[in-house]
Amino acid sequence: MVKIYLDPGHGGSDTGAVGQGLQEKHVTLAIALKIRNILNNRYQGHQIRMSRSTDSTVSLAARTNDANQWGADYFISIHINAGGGAGYEDYIHSNLSNQGTTGKYRQIMHEEIIKQANLQNRGRKQANFHVLRESSMPAILTENGFIDHAADAAKLKSDTILEQIALGHARGIARVFQLSAKSSPGSSSSFNSSNNQGKTSISKKQIHSVVDYLKSIGEDSSFTNRARLARSYGISNYTGTAAQNTCLLKAVKSGKPSNNSSKLAARRIHLPASASTWRTYPINVTPVKKNSDWSLTPAAFGGLTYDILAEPYPNVVTIQTGRGRRNIYIGPDTSARRL
């Protein structure tokens, strides 16, 4: 059983870098939680431990000591950059070679994250950071965009982009350790057309995520290819927002550009930064507390705004998230605000 140690940088009294209405500690935690969820939901043969899973203060020594004592196989420290730049970069310890085990792990991680994250590639680097020096297992520190760069920060405020960054990390980890995918009931591999010869346990009409739909038809689902498809279908300035992904999914399924963009943008819901979490519900279940299996984190992004795709129940709306269509409750006893 492979032991994966996820380390969301900073936390608690240590905000990390601050800029454009964001605090590094919130963004790193959101990414780390998404990595954990993707790995646990899609792969098997691993265990995950986190240096923190809430907004708590943890010293650098406590992080590496915990990972060392647990016997982790890989240490992944997640950070957001600052200081006048833009894009993604990652680090291994300055005494290590790119040809060694840690360097080879990092090469795979770098490839997978760049495939998914809509961020400039700043390359593979080395440094004498504590978590890289004091961890007794292979370790990587990822810098996922610049919090003080307006364009990068705008992306870091998008739950969809954070989901893609997390997906890149998770796929890198899965490649490094050759984790096997979990099988959905009645299928040998979820949304993998090369293994299923085009057969999946879910009808393509039932797929509500453009990423999953593209996978189901054997198409490249990376951000780069989605941006190319968006241009071909007349969706301008594609950045991976929920509304754009919904339009793109409809366009790809129909084979013609979607004309619903203005209709989607006309009805929106805002979840304020004062809400640390907001429960979501699968669209095929009754939206009651016991059926919630995933939460949004408005506080991590200075608030979240979504297009309303449907209103299946009173005070319940359907939105497009990084995990597909979800229902949320927006009753008068909540702080949600219609726009």
VOFI-611745 format. One line per field, with one value per residue: residue number from 0; residue in three letters; chain; x, y, z of N, C-alpha, C in turn. Coordinates in steps of 0.05 Angstrom, whole numbers. Layout:
k <- [NUM; ...] $
r <- [ALA; ...] $
c <- [A; ...] $
nxx <- [X; ...] $
nyy <- [Y; ...] $
nzz <- [Z; ...] $
caxx <- [X; ...] $
cayy <- [Y; ...] $
cazz <- [Z; ...] $
cxx <- [X; ...] $
cyy <- [Y; ...] $
czz <- [Z; ...] $
//
This chain:
k <- [0; 1; 2; 3; 4; 5; 6; 7; 8; 9; 10; 11; 12; 13; 14; 15; 16; 17; 18; 19; 20; 21; 22; 23; 24; 25; 26; 27; 28; 29; 30; 31; 32; 33; 34; 35; 36; 37; 38; 39; 40; 41; 42; 43; 44; 45; 46; 47; 48; 49; 50; 51; 52; 53; 54; 55; 56; 57; 58; 59; 60; 61; 62; 63; 64; 65; 66; 67; 68; 69; 70; 71; 72; 73; 74; 75; 76; 77; 78; 79; 80; 81; 82; 83; 84; 85; 86; 87; 88; 89; 90; 91; 92; 93; 94; 95; 96; 97; 98; 99; 100; 101; 102; 103; 104; 105; 106; 107; 108; 109; 110; 111; 112; 113; 114; 115; 116; 117; 118; 119; 120; 121; 122; 123; 124; 125; 126; 127; 128; 129; 130; 131; 132; 133; 134; 135; 136; 137; 138; 139; 140; 141; 142; 143; 144; 145; 146; 147; 148; 149; 150; 151; 152; 153; 154; 155; 156; 157; 158; 159; 160; 161; 162; 163; 164; 165; 166; 167; 168; 169; 170; 171; 172; 173; 174; 175; 176; 177; 178; 179; 180; 181; 182; 183; 184; 185; 186; 187; 188; 189; 190; 191; 192; 193; 194; 195; 196; 197; 198; 199; 200; 201; 202; 203; 204; 205; 206; 207; 208; 209; 210; 211; 212; 213; 214; 215; 216; 217; 218; 219; 220; 221; 222; 223; 224; 225; 226; 227; 228; 229; 230; 231; 232; 233; 234; 235; 236; 237; 238; 239; 240; 241; 242; 243; 244; 245; 246; 247; 248; 249; 250; 251; 252; 253; 254; 255; 256; 257; 258; 259; 260; 261; 262; 263; 264; 265; 266; 267; 268; 269; 270; 271; 272; 273; 274; 275; 276; 277; 278; 279; 280; 281; 282; 283; 284; 285; 286; 287; 288; 289; 290; 291; 292; 293; 294; 295; 296; 297; 298; 299; 300; 301; 302; 303; 304; 305; 306; 307; 308; 309; 310; 311; 312; 313; 314; 315; 316; 317; 318; 319; 320; 321; 322; 323; 324; 325; 326; 327; 328; 329; 330; 331; 332; 333; 334; 335; 336; 337; 338] $
r <- [MET; VAL; LYS; ILE; TYR; LEU; ASP; PRO; GLY; HIS; GLY; GLY; SER; ASP; THR; GLY; ALA; VAL; GLY; GLN; GLY; LEU; GLN; GLU; LYS; HIS; VAL; THR; LEU; ALA; ILE; ALA; LEU; LYS; ILE; ARG; ASN; ILE; LEU; ASN; ASN; ARG; TYR; GLN; GLY; HIS; GLN; ILE; ARG; MET; SER; ARG; SER; THR; ASP; SER; THR; VAL; SER; LEU; ALA; ALA; ARG; THR; ASN; ASP; ALA; ASN; GLN; TRP; GLY; ALA; ASP; TYR; PHE; ILE; SER; ILE; HIS; ILE; ASN; ALA; GLY; GLY; GLY; ALA; GLY; TYR; GLU; ASP; TYR; ILE; HIS; SER; ASN; LEU; SER; ASN; GLN; GLY; THR; THR; GLY; LYS; TYR; ARG; GLN; ILE; MET; HIS; GLU; GLU; ILE; ILE; LYS; GLN; ALA; ASN; LEU; GLN; ASN; ARG; GLY; ARG; LYS; GLN; ALA; ASN; PHE; HIS; VAL; LEU; ARG; GLU; SER; SER; MET; PRO; ALA; ILE; LEU; THR; GLU; ASN; GLY; PHE; ILE; ASP; HIS; ALA; ALA; ASP; ALA; ALA; LYS; LEU; LYS; SER; ASP; THR; ILE; LEU; GLU; GLN; ILE; ALA; LEU; GLY; HIS; ALA; ARG; GLY; ILE; ALA; ARG; VAL; PHE; GLN; LEU; SER; ALA; LYS; SER; SER; PRO; GLY; SER; SER; SER; SER; PHE; ASN; SER; SER; ASN; ASN; GLN; GLY; LYS; THR; SER; ILE; SER; LYS; LYS; GLN; ILE; HIS; SER; VAL; VAL; ASP; TYR; LEU; LYS; SER; ILE; GLY; GLU; ASP; SER; SER; PHE; THR; ASN; ARG; ALA; ARG; LEU; ALA; ARG; SER; TYR; GLY; ILE; SER; ASN; TYR; THR; GLY; THR; ALA; ALA; GLN; ASN; THR; CYS; LEU; LEU; LYS; ALA; VAL; LYS; SER; GLY; LYS; PRO; SER; ASN; ASN; SER; SER; LYS; LEU; ALA; ALA; ARG; ARG; ILE; HIS; LEU; PRO; ALA; SER; ALA; SER; THR; TRP; ARG; THR; TYR; PRO; ILE; ASN; VAL; THR; PRO; VAL; LYS; LYS; ASN; SER; ASP; TRP; SER; LEU; THR; PRO; ALA; ALA; PHE; GLY; GLY; LEU; THR; TYR; ASP; ILE; LEU; ALA; GLU; PRO; TYR; PRO; ASN; VAL; VAL; THR; ILE; GLN; THR; GLY; ARG; GLY; ARG; ARG; ASN; ILE; TYR; ILE; GLY; PRO; ASP; THR; SER; ALA; ARG; ARG; LEU] $
c <- [A; A; A; A; A; A; A; A; A; A; A; A; A; A; A; A; A; A; A; A; A; A; A; A; A; A; A; A; A; A; A; A; A; A; A; A; A; A; A; A; A; A; A; A; A; A; A; A; A; A; A; A; A; A; A; A; A; A; A; A; A; A; A; A; A; A; A; A; A; A; A; A; A; A; A; A; A; A; A; A; A; A; A; A; A; A; A; A; A; A; A; A; A; A; A; A; A; A; A; A; A; A; A; A; A; A; A; A; A; A; A; A; A; A; A; A; A; A; A; A; A; A; A; A; A; A; A; A; A; A; A; A; A; A; A; A; A; A; A; A; A; A; A; A; A; A; A; A; A; A; A; A; A; A; A; A; A; A; A; A; A; A; A; A; A; A; A; A; A; A; A; A; A; A; A; A; A; A; A; A; A; A; A; A; A; A; A; A; A; A; A; A; A; A; A; A; A; A; A; A; A; A; A; A; A; A; A; A; A; A; A; A; A; A; A; A; A; A; A; A; A; A; A; A; A; A; A; A; A; A; A; A; A; A; A; A; A; A; A; A; A; A; A; A; A; A; A; A; A; A; A; A; A; A; A; A; A; A; A; A; A; A; A; A; A; A; A; A; A; A; A; A; A; A; A; A; A; A; A; A; A; A; A; A; A; A; A; A; A; A; A; A; A; A; A; A; A; A; A; A; A; A; A; A; A; A; A; A; A; A; A; A; A; A; A; A; A; A; A; A; A; A; A; A; A; A; A; A; A; A; A; A; A; A; A; A; A; A; A] $
nxx <- [17; 15; 40; 18; 36; 4; 16; -12; 10; 28; -23; -71; -47; -8; -12; 13; 29; -4; -53; -92; -141; -138; -115; -57; -58; -111; -121; -83; -100; -151; -136; -106; -144; -177; -142; -136; -189; -197; -158; -176; -227; -220; -177; -140; -103; -71; -54; -72; -45; -50; -17; -47; -118; -152; -159; -108; -51; 12; 77; 137; 174; 141; 110; 146; 167; 122; 109; 155; 154; 108; 122; 119; 114; 118; 124; 85; 85; 43; 38; 28; 54; 90; 112; 124; 116; 91; 54; 68; 112; 159; 195; 252; 298; 360; 407; 397; 392; 363; 361; 357; 315; 277; 280; 260; 209; 190; 192; 150; 106; 109; 98; 44; 16; 24; -3; -56; -65; -81; -35; 25; 85; 138; 180; 225; 254; 304; 316; 334; 292; 259; 220; 236; 287; 287; 253; 248; 237; 225; 209; 169; 157; 106; 90; 36; 19; 17; -1; -3; -7; -50; -77; -64; -85; -139; -151; -140; -183; -222; -261; -263; -214; -179; -195; -174; -119; -111; -126; -84; -41; -60; -62; -9; 14; -12; 10; 65; 66; 39; -16; -77; -138; -202; -256; -319; -386; -402; -367; -301; -267; -273; -297; -258; -241; -205; -196; -247; -267; -301; -346; -383; -406; -441; -486; -469; -502; -516; -473; -447; -403; -355; -303; -305; -339; -309; -268; -298; -308; -260; -229; -179; -177; -151; -136; -114; -133; -188; -193; -180; -222; -264; -254; -264; -318; -338; -335; -311; -249; -237; -232; -243; -288; -348; -395; -375; -355; -403; -429; -392; -395; -448; -442; -403; -430; -474; -450; -450; -443; -461; -519; -533; -507; -517; -565; -550; -517; -552; -577; -554; -519; -492; -445; -423; -359; -361; -379; -352; -356; -399; -451; -460; -500; -511; -543; -582; -606; -645; -639; -619; -587; -561; -549; -509; -446; -401; -368; -368; -320; -327; -301; -247; -239; -254; -308; -357; -385; -437; -468; -538; -565; -611; -672; -690; -719; -757; -719; -672; -618; -586; -519; -457; -399; -330; -334; -374; -445; -482; -528; -548; -569; -605; -636; -676; -654; -600; -538; -535; -538; -578; -560] $
nyy <- [-24; 41; 100; 164; 230; 290; 358; 416; 480; 528; 559; 569; 615; 629; 658; 653; 674; 733; 764; 798; 791; 740; 688; 650; 604; 585; 572; 532; 492; 480; 458; 413; 383; 370; 339; 295; 276; 262; 222; 184; 173; 155; 120; 62; 24; 56; 99; 159; 214; 277; 338; 378; 386; 425; 496; 505; 517; 492; 473; 474; 434; 399; 379; 351; 315; 285; 261; 230; 196; 168; 140; 154; 146; 185; 255; 311; 377; 432; 495; 566; 615; 679; 747; 773; 747; 695; 635; 563; 524; 475; 442; 404; 378; 416; 386; 341; 300; 306; 258; 220; 181; 217; 259; 235; 222; 274; 293; 265; 284; 338; 338; 318; 357; 404; 389; 394; 441; 508; 543; 581; 549; 547; 515; 463; 462; 472; 473; 491; 480; 470; 427; 395; 383; 359; 316; 245; 215; 212; 278; 333; 401; 441; 499; 534; 576; 649; 688; 743; 760; 785; 755; 702; 698; 705; 657; 623; 634; 606; 549; 508; 511; 501; 448; 424; 433; 402; 353; 344; 337; 291; 253; 251; 229; 179; 158; 156; 117; 76; 67; 32; 41; 52; 8; 21; -2; -57; -44; -44; -2; 66; 112; 101; 92; 62; 17; -3; -10; 30; 23; 41; 44; 84; 121; 163; 207; 217; 240; 295; 328; 362; 345; 291; 273; 281; 244; 198; 191; 183; 227; 279; 308; 350; 417; 449; 425; 430; 485; 494; 467; 499; 548; 531; 523; 572; 595; 644; 669; 627; 602; 560; 565; 549; 561; 565; 513; 484; 504; 487; 431; 421; 439; 404; 355; 363; 377; 427; 499; 524; 563; 583; 617; 670; 662; 628; 662; 698; 685; 678; 654; 674; 654; 674; 698; 693; 644; 584; 532; 498; 457; 408; 369; 306; 306; 268; 254; 266; 332; 333; 339; 289; 267; 295; 295; 323; 386; 456; 510; 569; 609; 603; 626; 678; 682; 651; 647; 624; 602; 591; 531; 501; 494; 450; 440; 476; 531; 506; 499; 481; 475; 482; 450; 436; 382; 366; 372; 396; 400; 454; 482; 542; 571; 622; 624; 620; 651; 658; 693; 717; 738] $
nzz <- [0; -21; 9; 12; 25; 35; 35; 49; 40; 91; 135; 187; 233; 198; 140; 91; 24; 1; -39; -89; -65; -44; 0; 10; 43; 43; -11; -21; 13; -8; -58; -41; -14; -56; -87; -53; -53; -107; -115; -77; -96; -148; -152; -127; -77; -45; 11; 45; 79; 112; 125; 146; 149; 156; 170; 202; 245; 231; 243; 203; 217; 244; 203; 168; 206; 219; 170; 163; 207; 198; 154; 99; 28; -11; -11; -19; -26; -27; -57; -68; -110; -106; -118; -166; -220; -264; -272; -269; -229; -203; -148; -128; -79; -74; -74; -104; -163; -229; -253; -214; -167; -142; -178; -225; -208; -202; -255; -279; -249; -262; -317; -318; -288; -317; -363; -347; -316; -327; -335; -344; -362; -321; -312; -285; -221; -169; -97; -30; 8; 71; 75; 33; 46; 97; 95; 92; 49; -23; -47; -67; -83; -103; -140; -153; -193; -189; -136; -133; -184; -231; -273; -261; -209; -219; -243; -200; -169; -191; -184; -220; -247; -203; -193; -238; -232; -186; -207; -243; -206; -180; -222; -235; -188; -190; -237; -222; -182; -206; -196; -194; -228; -198; -209; -237; -221; -262; -303; -331; -327; -311; -358; -396; -457; -486; -457; -451; -501; -519; -488; -432; -364; -358; -395; -450; -455; -404; -380; -347; -347; -384; -387; -372; -412; -459; -449; -451; -505; -526; -534; -526; -463; -440; -416; -456; -504; -496; -497; -551; -576; -557; -583; -635; -633; -626; -575; -540; -510; -473; -408; -375; -342; -304; -334; -386; -393; -392; -437; -475; -469; -487; -539; -561; -556; -590; -636; -658; -648; -583; -568; -521; -486; -469; -443; -401; -372; -352; -305; -242; -184; -121; -74; -13; 14; 68; 80; 99; 81; 34; 25; -27; -72; -106; -169; -175; -127; -67; -42; 16; 81; 96; 47; 24; -6; -18; -13; -29; -24; -9; 22; 12; -36; -36; -42; -86; -151; -191; -252; -258; -275; -272; -234; -194; -147; -97; -74; -87; -130; -192; -209; -247; -230; -214; -209; -241; -254; -199; -144; -101; -39; -30; 4; 41; 92; 85; 64; 10; -52; -104; -170] $
caxx <- [0; 32; 32; 21; 33; -3; 22; -21; 28; 19; -46; -75; -35; 10; -29; 27; 27; -31; -56; -116; -164; -134; -94; -46; -66; -138; -120; -68; -117; -171; -123; -98; -168; -186; -124; -143; -215; -194; -144; -193; -251; -214; -155; -138; -75; -56; -64; -66; -44; -46; -5; -71; -142; -168; -143; -93; -23; 29; 104; 151; 186; 119; 102; 165; 169; 98; 112; 177; 146; 87; 135; 108; 130; 121; 116; 78; 79; 28; 41; 22; 77; 86; 138; 130; 119; 66; 56; 72; 139; 161; 222; 263; 321; 382; 428; 388; 395; 339; 363; 351; 287; 261; 279; 243; 181; 182; 187; 122; 88; 110; 84; 15; 5; 24; -24; -82; -67; -81; -15; 50; 105; 162; 202; 232; 275; 315; 319; 340; 269; 258; 205; 251; 312; 283; 236; 266; 227; 224; 191; 166; 142; 94; 82; 14; 10; 26; -24; -2; -9; -79; -88; -62; -103; -166; -153; -140; -209; -241; -262; -257; -185; -167; -200; -156; -93; -112; -126; -56; -26; -69; -54; 20; 18; -22; 31; 90; 63; 23; -41; -98; -163; -225; -276; -347; -402; -409; -348; -274; -253; -291; -292; -232; -251; -186; -199; -274; -276; -323; -368; -381; -430; -458; -492; -457; -522; -518; -448; -451; -377; -343; -278; -313; -351; -288; -255; -315; -308; -233; -217; -161; -193; -134; -145; -106; -151; -214; -192; -181; -250; -280; -251; -277; -347; -345; -335; -287; -235; -242; -215; -251; -308; -370; -413; -361; -354; -430; -433; -375; -406; -471; -433; -390; -450; -491; -434; -453; -439; -484; -528; -546; -488; -530; -586; -537; -505; -573; -586; -530; -521; -466; -440; -404; -335; -366; -386; -327; -363; -427; -457; -471; -514; -513; -569; -602; -615; -659; -619; -620; -560; -548; -542; -487; -421; -379; -374; -353; -306; -327; -282; -220; -236; -266; -335; -360; -409; -443; -493; -559; -572; -638; -682; -706; -735; -757; -695; -650; -610; -566; -496; -436; -375; -307; -341; -398; -469; -489; -549; -542; -592; -600; -659; -673; -638; -572; -527; -533; -551; -582; -550] $
cayy <- [0; 65; 121; 191; 252; 315; 380; 442; 500; 549; 551; 581; 641; 634; 661; 650; 697; 746; 781; 797; 781; 712; 680; 625; 581; 575; 559; 507; 472; 472; 440; 388; 367; 360; 317; 272; 265; 250; 197; 164; 166; 143; 101; 44; 15; 77; 112; 188; 229; 305; 354; 392; 385; 449; 520; 503; 523; 468; 481; 459; 410; 380; 367; 330; 294; 269; 244; 211; 176; 152; 123; 161; 140; 209; 279; 331; 402; 448; 523; 587; 633; 708; 762; 783; 727; 682; 608; 540; 512; 456; 440; 382; 389; 425; 366; 318; 301; 300; 230; 202; 173; 240; 274; 221; 226; 301; 295; 255; 303; 363; 332; 315; 382; 422; 381; 401; 468; 530; 561; 582; 530; 560; 496; 446; 476; 459; 492; 479; 484; 452; 402; 379; 375; 343; 292; 222; 202; 231; 300; 354; 425; 453; 527; 533; 603; 672; 700; 772; 765; 787; 734; 677; 699; 701; 628; 610; 638; 588; 522; 490; 510; 486; 420; 415; 432; 378; 329; 340; 325; 264; 236; 248; 209; 153; 148; 150; 92; 58; 61; 22; 56; 37; 1; 26; -27; -65; -36; -50; 23; 88; 131; 95; 79; 43; -8; -13; -11; 48; 16; 51; 38; 108; 131; 189; 228; 222; 252; 324; 341; 362; 329; 262; 266; 278; 219; 175; 188; 179; 253; 291; 325; 370; 445; 459; 415; 442; 513; 492; 461; 522; 567; 520; 524; 600; 603; 661; 674; 604; 599; 537; 571; 530; 567; 558; 484; 475; 510; 469; 404; 421; 442; 379; 334; 369; 381; 455; 518; 529; 590; 588; 631; 693; 652; 618; 684; 716; 676; 669; 653; 681; 643; 694; 689; 688; 615; 568; 509; 498; 430; 402; 343; 295; 315; 246; 248; 288; 349; 336; 338; 263; 259; 311; 279; 340; 414; 478; 525; 597; 626; 599; 641; 705; 679; 636; 654; 603; 604; 573; 515; 491; 497; 426; 441; 503; 540; 489; 505; 464; 491; 466; 452; 420; 354; 362; 385; 391; 416; 467; 495; 571; 582; 648; 621; 620; 677; 659; 717; 716; 762] $
cazz <- [0; -23; 28; 0; 44; 23; 53; 41; 52; 110; 150; 214; 236; 176; 116; 66; 7; 0; -62; -106; -49; -37; 19; 0; 60; 35; -37; -20; 26; -27; -78; -28; -9; -82; -94; -36; -62; -133; -111; -63; -111; -174; -152; -105; -72; -32; 35; 44; 104; 106; 147; 157; 132; 164; 172; 227; 245; 234; 237; 182; 230; 251; 178; 160; 227; 217; 146; 167; 227; 185; 133; 73; 4; -27; 3; -39; -12; -47; -51; -88; -112; -105; -121; -193; -241; -271; -281; -251; -227; -180; -137; -112; -64; -91; -76; -119; -192; -244; -261; -191; -163; -137; -203; -243; -198; -208; -284; -285; -237; -278; -342; -314; -278; -340; -382; -337; -305; -347; -325; -359; -353; -312; -311; -262; -207; -144; -75; -3; 25; 94; 70; 14; 58; 121; 90; 87; 25; -45; -41; -88; -75; -127; -138; -172; -201; -172; -123; -137; -213; -235; -289; -246; -186; -229; -247; -174; -157; -205; -173; -242; -251; -181; -197; -259; -219; -169; -225; -252; -184; -175; -244; -232; -167; -200; -256; -208; -167; -222; -181; -212; -226; -187; -229; -230; -224; -289; -323; -324; -322; -315; -379; -410; -481; -497; -442; -452; -529; -523; -471; -404; -348; -358; -422; -456; -451; -375; -370; -345; -346; -410; -385; -373; -438; -478; -444; -459; -534; -534; -541; -506; -445; -427; -419; -482; -525; -491; -507; -580; -583; -551; -605; -659; -630; -623; -547; -540; -484; -456; -385; -360; -322; -305; -356; -411; -396; -398; -465; -491; -469; -505; -567; -570; -559; -612; -661; -667; -626; -566; -569; -495; -469; -456; -426; -377; -357; -342; -279; -228; -154; -109; -48; -3; 27; 96; 83; 97; 64; 24; 17; -53; -73; -132; -180; -176; -100; -54; -30; 45; 92; 96; 20; 14; -6; -26; -6; -41; -3; -17; 37; 1; -61; -33; -52; -111; -167; -211; -268; -250; -298; -268; -206; -192; -123; -85; -60; -95; -158; -204; -219; -258; -214; -224; -207; -256; -244; -171; -132; -76; -26; -28; 18; 54; 116; 78; 55; -19; -64; -133; -185] $
cxx <- [18; 21; 39; 16; 28; 1; 13; -4; 14; -6; -47; -64; -16; -6; -14; 25; -2; -31; -82; -140; -161; -112; -84; -56; -93; -136; -105; -85; -139; -160; -117; -122; -179; -169; -132; -169; -212; -180; -161; -217; -244; -193; -156; -109; -58; -69; -56; -66; -38; -34; -27; -94; -161; -149; -128; -64; -6; 57; 116; 162; 164; 110; 121; 168; 145; 100; 133; 168; 124; 99; 124; 126; 135; 109; 110; 69; 67; 29; 31; 45; 70; 113; 144; 135; 92; 72; 62; 102; 139; 190; 227; 287; 345; 405; 421; 390; 368; 338; 358; 322; 269; 258; 260; 213; 172; 176; 158; 102; 86; 94; 54; 2; 3; 2; -51; -85; -64; -61; 10; 70; 131; 185; 205; 256; 284; 319; 324; 317; 269; 244; 219; 276; 308; 265; 254; 257; 228; 203; 192; 150; 132; 85; 61; 3; 20; 1; -26; -2; -39; -90; -87; -82; -132; -171; -155; -167; -230; -239; -255; -227; -171; -171; -180; -127; -91; -111; -98; -39; -34; -60; -24; 27; 10; -1; 56; 88; 46; -2; -62; -123; -185; -244; -304; -363; -409; -390; -320; -258; -271; -281; -265; -239; -231; -187; -227; -284; -301; -347; -363; -407; -449; -462; -479; -477; -525; -494; -452; -426; -364; -317; -285; -324; -329; -273; -271; -315; -279; -218; -199; -177; -176; -145; -138; -125; -179; -215; -193; -209; -268; -279; -266; -307; -356; -347; -309; -275; -240; -222; -223; -272; -331; -389; -401; -361; -381; -436; -417; -385; -430; -462; -420; -410; -467; -476; -437; -451; -465; -492; -541; -529; -502; -551; -574; -528; -526; -581; -562; -535; -493; -466; -418; -380; -339; -373; -360; -332; -392; -433; -468; -482; -514; -541; -590; -611; -630; -639; -624; -592; -547; -539; -519; -461; -396; -387; -356; -340; -304; -306; -254; -216; -248; -294; -335; -386; -412; -468; -513; -568; -601; -646; -701; -725; -737; -732; -671; -643; -588; -544; -475; -410; -353; -313; -368; -422; -476; -512; -539; -567; -586; -624; -654; -657; -608; -563; -524; -548; -553; -572; -567] $
cyy <- [25; 87; 148; 212; 278; 338; 407; 464; 520; 540; 565; 610; 649; 634; 653; 676; 707; 764; 777; 786; 752; 709; 653; 601; 569; 560; 533; 484; 462; 453; 413; 371; 355; 337; 292; 259; 251; 223; 176; 155; 151; 121; 83; 36; 36; 85; 141; 199; 258; 319; 370; 389; 407; 473; 521; 509; 498; 477; 464; 433; 389; 366; 344; 308; 274; 250; 223; 188; 158; 133; 128; 153; 164; 233; 301; 356; 422; 478; 540; 607; 662; 721; 770; 763; 716; 653; 587; 531; 492; 453; 413; 394; 395; 405; 342; 322; 295; 271; 210; 197; 198; 257; 261; 223; 254; 306; 287; 275; 328; 360; 333; 342; 402; 415; 392; 430; 489; 551; 559; 563; 544; 541; 481; 459; 461; 481; 477; 484; 463; 425; 384; 367; 355; 319; 269; 206; 221; 253; 320; 377; 438; 481; 532; 561; 624; 687; 730; 779; 763; 763; 707; 676; 695; 671; 614; 615; 620; 560; 502; 488; 496; 456; 408; 413; 407; 353; 323; 328; 296; 244; 231; 227; 181; 141; 140; 123; 71; 48; 52; 37; 39; 31; 8; 1; -33; -56; -41; -25; 47; 106; 126; 79; 58; 17; -20; -16; 6; 43; 27; 44; 61; 117; 158; 212; 235; 236; 282; 340; 339; 345; 300; 254; 263; 252; 195; 171; 186; 204; 263; 311; 346; 398; 455; 450; 427; 471; 513; 486; 484; 542; 557; 522; 553; 609; 618; 663; 651; 602; 575; 543; 550; 535; 560; 528; 472; 480; 492; 441; 401; 422; 416; 357; 338; 371; 409; 474; 521; 558; 598; 606; 654; 685; 642; 641; 701; 709; 665; 669; 658; 669; 660; 682; 683; 659; 598; 544; 512; 471; 428; 374; 333; 302; 293; 238; 272; 305; 354; 329; 311; 254; 276; 296; 296; 369; 433; 493; 554; 614; 625; 617; 669; 705; 664; 645; 633; 611; 583; 557; 504; 496; 474; 425; 470; 508; 521; 495; 485; 482; 471; 471; 436; 390; 348; 377; 376; 409; 429; 480; 524; 585; 609; 647; 618; 647; 678; 682; 713; 741; 767] $
czz <- [0; -4; 17; 21; 30; 43; 41; 55; 70; 125; 177; 215; 214; 150; 91; 50; 5; -25; -77; -91; -40; -16; 11; 16; 52; 8; -36; -7; 7; -48; -66; -23; -35; -92; -79; -47; -89; -130; -97; -79; -137; -174; -127; -101; -58; -6; 33; 73; 97; 130; 161; 138; 139; 164; 199; 223; 249; 226; 215; 193; 235; 225; 169; 180; 224; 193; 150; 186; 215; 164; 106; 51; -14; -11; -18; -23; -33; -39; -74; -87; -109; -111; -149; -214; -248; -279; -259; -252; -203; -173; -125; -98; -82; -93; -94; -149; -205; -253; -239; -188; -160; -163; -223; -235; -207; -237; -291; -273; -254; -304; -338; -305; -301; -360; -373; -329; -327; -338; -341; -346; -347; -308; -285; -248; -182; -123; -49; 16; 47; 87; 50; 27; 81; 118; 82; 64; 2; -40; -64; -75; -100; -121; -161; -178; -181; -162; -127; -167; -220; -251; -274; -223; -195; -233; -220; -159; -170; -194; -195; -247; -228; -183; -218; -248; -202; -185; -235; -231; -180; -197; -243; -211; -176; -220; -241; -195; -181; -207; -201; -207; -213; -210; -219; -235; -253; -310; -313; -317; -329; -337; -393; -435; -491; -482; -446; -481; -533; -505; -443; -390; -348; -387; -426; -451; -421; -364; -370; -342; -373; -410; -387; -400; -459; -474; -454; -489; -544; -542; -519; -489; -431; -432; -447; -504; -521; -501; -538; -589; -579; -573; -630; -658; -624; -594; -543; -511; -464; -433; -367; -339; -325; -328; -382; -415; -403; -427; -483; -492; -488; -534; -577; -574; -584; -639; -672; -643; -609; -568; -542; -476; -454; -437; -400; -360; -343; -314; -264; -198; -142; -80; -35; 11; 57; 102; 79; 79; 55; 13; -12; -53; -102; -143; -180; -148; -88; -39; 0; 57; 90; 68; 8; 16; -14; -20; -22; -18; -11; -4; 25; -24; -60; -43; -79; -125; -188; -227; -259; -275; -296; -239; -201; -168; -114; -69; -66; -124; -166; -215; -231; -242; -227; -223; -221; -244; -216; -163; -106; -65; -22; -15; 32; 80; 110; 69; 25; -30; -94; -146; -210] $
//
